Amino acid sequence: MRLSYNKRLACLLLLVMLALVAMCCLGANYLRNVSADLLTDLADLEPQVQAENWPTARQITQNSLSDWQAVRRIWLSLLPHQDVINIDTAFISLQAFLQEENPEEVRNQLALLQYHLTLVAENEKLNWHNFF
């Protein structure tokens, strides 16, 4: 039995739509996983700042920044550029305040960076608000 042109087109469009939804779900899952990894790495920074162990704090930040730089280009293709710029800016500010060894500002910038990473993870969840 041969399907009519309209039925074949409808099936093709359905398959394309399903493929797009699957790709979006995979991309969102990837963003959440990477964001969680970065947040886990940055969680080790707070105790080092409280203990004023600046060399270790700078090393943790540098490692997290390296991880961020490795995924940054992929994130640019999946997210609005402003979200990526916000994370870049927070990392730059965090490094600057670590160089000054200013614990209050380091904590503020760390909180801001964690907020931006959490916001990305929350915004990329699959929910009804994303559809309507």
Z-matrix of the N, CA and C atoms (Angstrom, degrees):
N
C 1 1.442
C 2 1.529 1 108.69
N 3 1.266 2 115.76 1 132.15
C 4 1.462 3 121.93 2 -177.46
C 5 1.526 4 108.99 3 -104.24
N 6 1.360 5 115.56 4 131.24
C 7 1.456 6 120.62 5 179.85
C 8 1.528 7 109.65 6 -79.74
N 9 1.309 8 114.51 7 148.26
C 10 1.460 9 119.24 8 177.55
C 11 1.533 10 109.79 9 -70.79
N 12 1.306 11 113.98 10 165.49
C 13 1.466 12 120.47 11 -178.71
C 14 1.535 13 110.98 12 -57.33
N 15 1.319 14 117.32 13 -44.47
C 16 1.467 15 121.37 14 -178.57
C 17 1.525 16 111.86 15 -63.94
N 18 1.309 17 117.60 16 -38.49
C 19 1.463 18 120.63 17 179.31
C 20 1.527 19 110.42 18 -69.78
N 21 1.331 20 116.92 19 -39.35
C 22 1.473 21 119.68 20 177.68
C 23 1.523 22 110.25 21 -64.98
N 24 1.331 23 116.00 22 -42.07
C 25 1.461 24 119.95 23 178.90
C 26 1.521 25 110.88 24 -63.90
N 27 1.327 26 117.08 25 -42.03
C 28 1.463 27 120.84 26 179.02
C 29 1.529 28 110.51 27 -63.38
N 30 1.305 29 117.75 28 -41.09
C 31 1.477 30 121.50 29 178.01
C 32 1.523 31 110.83 30 -65.16
N 33 1.320 32 116.76 31 -42.24
C 34 1.460 33 120.64 32 178.90
C 35 1.524 34 110.77 33 -63.61
N 36 1.321 35 117.10 34 -44.67
C 37 1.466 36 120.58 35 178.69
C 38 1.524 37 111.37 36 -63.81
N 39 1.316 38 117.15 37 -37.60
C 40 1.463 39 121.08 38 177.22
C 41 1.530 40 110.72 39 -64.49
N 42 1.324 41 116.72 40 -42.61
C 43 1.459 42 120.39 41 178.35
C 44 1.534 43 111.71 42 -65.00
N 45 1.320 44 116.11 43 -41.00
C 46 1.469 45 119.80 44 177.89
C 47 1.526 46 110.18 45 -64.10
N 48 1.311 47 117.21 46 -42.59
C 49 1.460 48 120.91 47 179.02
C 50 1.530 49 111.06 48 -62.84
N 51 1.316 50 116.86 49 -43.72
C 52 1.464 51 120.53 50 178.28
C 53 1.528 52 111.26 51 -63.57
N 54 1.327 53 116.92 52 -38.80
C 55 1.463 54 120.43 53 178.00
C 56 1.536 55 110.29 54 -64.92
N 57 1.323 56 117.29 55 -41.38
C 58 1.467 57 120.25 56 178.26
C 59 1.517 58 112.23 57 -64.49
N 60 1.326 59 117.11 58 -43.12
C 61 1.468 60 120.71 59 177.81
C 62 1.527 61 110.20 60 -63.14
N 63 1.317 62 117.72 61 -40.72
C 64 1.467 63 120.97 62 178.14
C 65 1.525 64 110.96 63 -63.60
N 66 1.332 65 116.81 64 -42.65
C 67 1.464 66 120.01 65 178.54
C 68 1.527 67 110.93 66 -64.43
N 69 1.315 68 117.12 67 -39.39
C 70 1.470 69 120.40 68 177.93
C 71 1.526 70 111.07 69 -64.62
N 72 1.312 71 116.38 70 -41.13
C 73 1.468 72 120.04 71 178.48
C 74 1.523 73 110.89 72 -65.00
N 75 1.317 74 117.36 73 -42.01
C 76 1.464 75 120.46 74 178.30
C 77 1.529 76 110.95 75 -65.15
N 78 1.319 77 117.58 76 -41.46
C 79 1.455 78 121.26 77 178.00
C 80 1.519 79 111.78 78 -63.35
N 81 1.322 80 116.96 79 -43.57
C 82 1.468 81 120.84 80 178.97
C 83 1.525 82 110.54 81 -64.63
N 84 1.315 83 116.73 82 -40.50
C 85 1.466 84 120.41 83 178.56
C 86 1.531 85 110.27 84 -64.43
N 87 1.318 86 116.93 85 -41.17
C 88 1.463 87 121.66 86 177.56
C 89 1.533 88 110.39 87 -60.80
N 90 1.329 89 117.08 88 -46.37
C 91 1.461 90 120.94 89 179.84
C 92 1.521 91 111.68 90 -61.80
N 93 1.322 92 117.15 91 -42.01
C 94 1.466 93 120.24 92 178.83
C 95 1.522 94 111.15 93 -64.59
N 96 1.336 95 117.27 94 -41.78
C 97 1.467 96 120.16 95 -179.28
C 98 1.524 97 111.92 96 -66.02
N 99 1.319 98 117.42 97 -45.10
C 100 1.465 99 120.64 98 179.95
C 101 1.525 100 109.91 99 -65.86
N 102 1.316 101 116.88 100 -41.32
C 103 1.459 102 120.69 101 178.41
C 104 1.526 103 110.48 102 -61.15
N 105 1.319 104 117.08 103 -42.80
C 106 1.468 105 120.87 104 178.56
C 107 1.524 106 110.94 105 -63.99
N 108 1.323 107 117.38 106 -39.40
C 109 1.472 108 120.67 107 177.65
C 110 1.524 109 111.29 108 -63.36
N 111 1.326 110 116.75 109 -44.87
C 112 1.460 111 120.23 110 178.51
C 113 1.530 112 111.28 111 -63.91
N 114 1.319 113 117.15 112 -40.53
C 115 1.460 114 120.42 113 178.27
C 116 1.521 115 111.36 114 -64.46
N 117 1.315 116 116.78 115 -37.76
C 118 1.464 117 120.61 116 177.82
C 119 1.522 118 110.71 117 -64.53
N 120 1.326 119 116.07 118 -43.34
C 121 1.471 120 119.88 119 178.28
C 122 1.530 121 111.02 120 -63.07
N 123 1.320 122 116.62 121 -41.91
C 124 1.459 123 120.55 122 -177.95
C 125 1.525 124 112.91 123 -72.92
N 126 1.329 125 117.51 124 -20.82
C 127 1.467 126 120.43 125 177.85
C 128 1.527 127 110.99 126 -63.65
N 129 1.325 128 117.80 127 -26.59
C 130 1.462 129 121.43 128 178.11
C 131 1.526 130 112.12 129 -73.69
N 132 1.313 131 116.84 130 -12.49
C 133 1.464 132 120.68 131 -176.60
C 134 1.528 133 112.20 132 -76.71
N 135 1.308 134 118.12 133 -37.91
C 136 1.470 135 121.99 134 -175.60
C 137 1.536 136 112.79 135 -57.88
N 138 1.334 137 120.06 136 -48.06
C 139 1.475 138 118.29 137 178.46
C 140 1.528 139 112.94 138 -62.45
N 141 1.324 140 116.86 139 -33.28
C 142 1.462 141 120.00 140 179.33
C 143 1.529 142 111.09 141 -68.51
N 144 1.319 143 116.73 142 -35.66
C 145 1.465 144 120.88 143 178.18
C 146 1.525 145 109.65 144 -69.73
N 147 1.326 146 116.87 145 -41.65
C 148 1.467 147 119.97 146 179.15
C 149 1.525 148 110.80 147 -62.73
N 150 1.332 149 116.35 148 -37.84
C 151 1.468 150 120.46 149 179.24
C 152 1.529 151 111.63 150 -81.68
N 153 1.333 152 115.88 151 -2.77
C 154 1.464 153 122.93 152 -176.68
C 155 1.527 154 111.57 153 54.12
N 156 1.311 155 114.52 154 40.97
C 157 1.466 156 122.37 155 174.51
C 158 1.530 157 106.76 156 -92.76
N 159 1.318 158 116.33 157 78.91
C 160 1.461 159 122.16 158 -170.49
C 161 1.525 160 114.32 159 -66.38
N 162 1.337 161 120.13 160 -40.21
C 163 1.476 162 117.88 161 179.27
C 164 1.535 163 112.84 162 -61.75
N 165 1.320 164 116.56 163 -41.78
C 166 1.472 165 119.66 164 178.27
C 167 1.525 166 110.50 165 -67.74
N 168 1.327 167 116.58 166 -39.28
C 169 1.472 168 120.20 167 178.52
C 170 1.522 169 110.53 168 -62.30
N 171 1.332 170 116.61 169 -42.57
C 172 1.469 171 119.24 170 177.99
C 173 1.521 172 111.20 171 -65.40
N 174 1.326 173 117.49 172 -37.11
C 175 1.473 174 120.79 173 179.61
C 176 1.530 175 110.50 174 -66.53
N 177 1.326 176 117.00 175 -42.71
C 178 1.475 177 120.54 176 177.72
C 179 1.526 178 109.99 177 -61.16
N 180 1.322 179 116.07 178 -43.32
C 181 1.464 180 120.39 179 179.68
C 182 1.525 181 110.73 180 -64.86
N 183 1.313 182 116.51 181 -41.88
C 184 1.465 183 120.12 182 179.39
C 185 1.526 184 111.12 183 -63.41
N 186 1.338 185 116.69 184 -40.73
C 187 1.472 186 120.34 185 177.86
C 188 1.526 187 110.89 186 -64.48
N 189 1.324 188 116.26 187 -42.14
C 190 1.464 189 119.99 188 178.69
C 191 1.524 190 110.79 189 -65.96
N 192 1.333 191 116.05 190 -39.36
C 193 1.463 192 119.90 191 178.20
C 194 1.528 193 110.84 192 -64.70
N 195 1.313 194 117.19 193 -38.56
C 196 1.475 195 120.29 194 176.85
C 197 1.521 196 110.76 195 -63.26
N 198 1.339 197 115.98 196 -42.55
C 199 1.469 198 119.63 197 176.51
C 200 1.523 199 110.64 198 -61.90
N 201 1.339 200 116.38 199 -41.25
C 202 1.452 201 120.90 200 179.17
C 203 1.527 202 111.29 201 -63.96
N 204 1.328 203 117.19 202 -44.65
C 205 1.458 204 120.56 203 -179.86
C 206 1.530 205 111.50 204 -62.37
N 207 1.328 206 116.73 205 -30.73
C 208 1.465 207 120.23 206 179.60
C 209 1.529 208 112.25 207 -68.35
N 210 1.329 209 117.23 208 -30.14
C 211 1.473 210 120.36 209 -177.06
C 212 1.526 211 113.18 210 -106.51
N 213 1.304 212 117.54 211 -6.05
C 214 1.466 213 122.17 212 -173.76
C 215 1.528 214 112.62 213 -56.94
N 216 1.316 215 117.84 214 -45.10
C 217 1.468 216 120.11 215 -177.86
C 218 1.530 217 111.51 216 -64.27
N 219 1.307 218 116.70 217 -36.36
C 220 1.463 219 119.61 218 177.66
C 221 1.526 220 109.71 219 -67.16
N 222 1.323 221 116.23 220 -42.09
C 223 1.462 222 120.04 221 179.51
C 224 1.517 223 111.37 222 -62.61
N 225 1.330 224 117.24 223 -35.05
C 226 1.467 225 119.85 224 178.40
C 227 1.527 226 111.72 225 -61.46
N 228 1.323 227 116.33 226 -30.28
C 229 1.466 228 118.82 227 179.40
C 230 1.524 229 112.22 228 -82.48
N 231 1.330 230 117.73 229 -16.08
C 232 1.462 231 120.70 230 -175.94
C 233 1.528 232 114.14 231 -106.89
N 234 1.323 233 116.70 232 -20.22
C 235 1.468 234 120.59 233 -173.34
C 236 1.524 235 111.28 234 -123.07
N 237 1.334 236 116.24 235 162.55
C 238 1.460 237 118.40 236 169.03
C 239 1.536 238 109.16 237 -61.34
N 240 1.311 239 116.91 238 141.25
C 241 1.462 240 120.56 239 -174.98
C 242 1.521 241 112.44 240 -61.38
N 243 1.312 242 118.42 241 -28.76
C 244 1.456 243 120.56 242 -179.44
C 245 1.525 244 111.39 243 -63.41
N 246 1.323 245 118.12 244 -35.42
C 247 1.467 246 120.49 245 177.12
C 248 1.523 247 110.98 246 -62.58
N 249 1.312 248 116.77 247 -41.80
C 250 1.464 249 121.62 248 179.57
C 251 1.530 250 109.74 249 -68.69
N 252 1.315 251 117.25 250 -40.41
C 253 1.463 252 121.05 251 178.28
C 254 1.526 253 110.69 252 -63.32
N 255 1.324 254 117.11 253 -39.43
C 256 1.466 255 120.44 254 177.79
C 257 1.526 256 111.24 255 -60.87
N 258 1.309 257 116.91 256 -42.21
C 259 1.465 258 120.91 257 179.39
C 260 1.528 259 109.90 258 -67.89
N 261 1.331 260 117.20 259 -42.40
C 262 1.468 261 120.67 260 176.77
C 263 1.528 262 110.91 261 -57.76
N 264 1.314 263 115.86 262 -48.07
C 265 1.462 264 121.09 263 -178.51
C 266 1.524 265 111.40 264 -61.71
N 267 1.323 266 116.45 265 -41.28
C 268 1.465 267 119.81 266 179.47
C 269 1.528 268 110.72 267 -64.49
N 270 1.326 269 117.63 268 -40.27
C 271 1.467 270 120.17 269 177.55
C 272 1.528 271 111.04 270 -64.13
N 273 1.322 272 117.08 271 -42.86
C 274 1.467 273 120.72 272 -179.49
C 275 1.526 274 110.57 273 -63.55
N 276 1.325 275 116.68 274 -44.52
C 277 1.465 276 120.52 275 179.32
C 278 1.524 277 111.05 276 -65.32
N 279 1.320 278 116.25 277 -40.26
C 280 1.460 279 120.50 278 178.84
C 281 1.525 280 110.70 279 -60.46
N 282 1.310 281 116.48 280 -44.64
C 283 1.461 282 119.97 281 178.52
C 284 1.526 283 111.49 282 -63.50
N 285 1.318 284 117.55 283 -40.77
C 286 1.464 285 121.17 284 -179.43
C 287 1.526 286 111.02 285 -63.23
N 288 1.323 287 116.61 286 -43.78
C 289 1.468 288 119.00 287 -179.61
C 290 1.527 289 111.74 288 -72.81
N 291 1.318 290 117.34 289 -27.28
C 292 1.467 291 119.31 290 173.50
C 293 1.526 292 110.30 291 -67.03
N 294 1.321 293 117.09 292 -37.56
C 295 1.461 294 120.17 293 177.40
C 296 1.530 295 110.96 294 -64.45
N 297 1.325 296 116.79 295 -36.37
C 298 1.464 297 121.14 296 178.11
C 299 1.524 298 112.02 297 -78.05
N 300 1.324 299 116.99 298 -12.58
C 301 1.469 300 123.54 299 -177.70
C 302 1.522 301 110.75 300 56.62
N 303 1.324 302 114.96 301 49.58
C 304 1.456 303 123.39 302 179.41
C 305 1.528 304 108.47 303 -106.07
N 306 1.344 305 117.91 304 98.69
C 307 1.469 306 120.03 305 -172.34
C 308 1.529 307 114.44 306 -62.50
N 309 1.328 308 117.88 307 -37.57
C 310 1.468 309 119.57 308 -179.04
C 311 1.523 310 111.52 309 -64.50
N 312 1.314 311 116.31 310 -46.98
C 313 1.462 312 119.96 311 -179.49
C 314 1.532 313 111.28 312 -68.98
N 315 1.321 314 117.25 313 -34.44
C 316 1.465 315 119.72 314 176.68
C 317 1.517 316 109.54 315 -62.31
N 318 1.328 317 116.58 316 -44.86
C 319 1.473 318 119.83 317 178.64
C 320 1.527 319 110.91 318 -62.45
N 321 1.338 320 117.03 319 -40.42
C 322 1.472 321 120.43 320 178.85
C 323 1.530 322 110.82 321 -62.81
N 324 1.317 323 116.73 322 -46.65
C 325 1.467 324 120.00 323 -178.78
C 326 1.523 325 111.27 324 -69.06
N 327 1.325 326 116.55 325 -34.99
C 328 1.466 327 119.76 326 176.46
C 329 1.526 328 110.15 327 -64.22
N 330 1.324 329 116.53 328 -43.04
C 331 1.467 330 120.17 329 177.60
C 332 1.526 331 110.75 330 -62.67
N 333 1.321 332 116.96 331 -40.08
C 334 1.462 333 121.01 332 178.91
C 335 1.532 334 110.83 333 -64.80
N 336 1.314 335 116.71 334 -44.13
C 337 1.461 336 120.88 335 178.37
C 338 1.524 337 110.75 336 -63.01
N 339 1.321 338 116.87 337 -43.81
C 340 1.462 339 120.05 338 178.05
C 341 1.526 340 110.81 339 -63.30
N 342 1.329 341 116.81 340 -37.32
C 343 1.462 342 120.64 341 177.39
C 344 1.530 343 110.68 342 -62.09
N 345 1.321 344 117.31 343 -46.93
C 346 1.467 345 120.24 344 -178.74
C 347 1.530 346 111.10 345 -63.39
N 348 1.325 347 117.32 346 -40.93
C 349 1.464 348 120.17 347 179.04
C 350 1.529 349 111.27 348 -67.19
N 351 1.319 350 116.53 349 -39.08
C 352 1.467 351 120.42 350 177.98
C 353 1.523 352 110.53 351 -67.98
N 354 1.331 353 116.14 352 -38.87
C 355 1.463 354 120.70 353 179.65
C 356 1.526 355 111.13 354 -61.79
N 357 1.318 356 116.88 355 -41.10
C 358 1.468 357 120.10 356 177.40
C 359 1.518 358 109.95 357 -60.74
N 360 1.319 359 116.24 358 -46.42
C 361 1.467 360 120.06 359 -179.19
C 362 1.530 361 111.19 360 -62.32
N 363 1.325 362 117.13 361 -40.79
C 364 1.462 363 120.85 362 -179.99
C 365 1.530 364 112.07 363 -69.63
N 366 1.323 365 116.86 364 -41.02
C 367 1.471 366 120.56 365 -177.68
C 368 1.517 367 112.60 366 -69.66
N 369 1.313 368 117.73 367 -25.18
C 370 1.456 369 120.40 368 -176.46
C 371 1.523 370 113.80 369 -93.55
N 372 1.327 371 116.58 370 6.43
C 373 1.458 372 118.96 371 175.87
C 374 1.520 373 109.53 372 -69.79
N 375 1.311 374 115.62 373 145.52
C 376 1.455 375 120.37 374 177.18
C 377 1.522 376 108.30 375 -79.15
N 378 1.336 377 116.62 376 114.49
C 379 1.461 378 121.12 377 177.59
C 380 1.527 379 109.19 378 -149.09
N 381 1.301 380 116.05 379 174.35
C 382 1.459 381 120.62 380 -175.40
C 383 1.524 382 112.38 381 -66.42
N 384 1.333 383 117.26 382 -28.80
C 385 1.464 384 119.45 383 179.77
C 386 1.532 385 111.67 384 -64.63
N 387 1.316 386 116.71 385 -26.58
C 388 1.458 387 119.84 386 178.98
C 389 1.534 388 111.52 387 -74.38
N 390 1.307 389 116.81 388 -20.68
C 391 1.469 390 120.15 389 -177.95
C 392 1.525 391 112.26 390 -94.06
N 393 1.319 392 117.03 391 -32.01
C 394 1.465 393 119.70 392 -173.59
C 395 1.492 394 111.51 393 -120.43
